[in-house]
């Protein structure tokens, strides 16, 4: 697939800067299997699902991993922890990277935490060693860190809890699984009362949103992300798929996990670098709830694989014509 096939023109004013006043008051574009399009509200989602559906969500929680730091020279900077790599090391974005030196600690502006740069990885990425680990590090990040909102969100007043799903569990992601942001606690309980729900974990990395910068999608170095499923969740996914029940994924991150563990040889916990693009044959997923994605992104390629390239173009043209709000804090779609 050529990268320019992932382009579309979006009026800048349709990029959502804030979430809807109430989570489930977001709009919901419904695309039926026969191509019919309906315009609903996210609060209608549960009524649009069948009681026999298995709904899969990504319960990963976003870390407060953006840390303002002070340098020994007195200058300021920022560290964004991306992913724990083992042996006390994390992959991180460090700014300004060119002034960073291995072994020279960076002190969190909030105090109580130091970050030691260990090795430069290029493009502003470093291996770093925080002075704390485990629960102690999480507590320090709660005190000294902030949530890494997407760069196109320029409103700093968005409440932190609006960038977490109501069912978020284990912290570990550098970005939110945004399709789930539309659930209120009440809608979440209604969903659980109507459908079987399976929770999986994919630790979302910033590379999920990284634009494809090569001429063809096949040349794109697909990032890998850590995932985990419980034996019960895996059995529920396999059972639904084999019995003809529909598997409904809330978000593209859930799709990557479901399609990864649909391979019987895949472990319950590991890393996935699955690239889903047009031509991919889905093993399990029958419906997808997702926001509207950036041009030239692997997320848009996944939607095109699910709905077809031209049909996706038609869906996005309709969403733009109807003035839907796009990206992380924008509106959603239900795609059959």
ABEGO torsion letter per residue (X at the ends): XBAAAABBBBBAAABBABBBABAAABBBBBBBAAGBBBBBBAAAAAAABBAABBBBBBABBBBBABBBBBBAAGBBBBBBBABBAEGGBBBBBBOBAAABBBGBBBBBAAEGBBBBBABBAEGGBBBBBBABBEAAAAAAAAAABBBBBBAABABAABBAAAABBAABBBBGBABBBAAAAABBAAAAAAAAAABBBBBBBBBBBAAAABBBABABAAABBBBBBBBBBBAAAAAAAAAAAAAGBBBBBBEAAAAAAAAAAABAABBABEBBABBBBBGBBBAABABBBBBBBBBGBAAAAAAAAAAEAAAAAAAAAAAAAAGBBBEAABBBBBBX
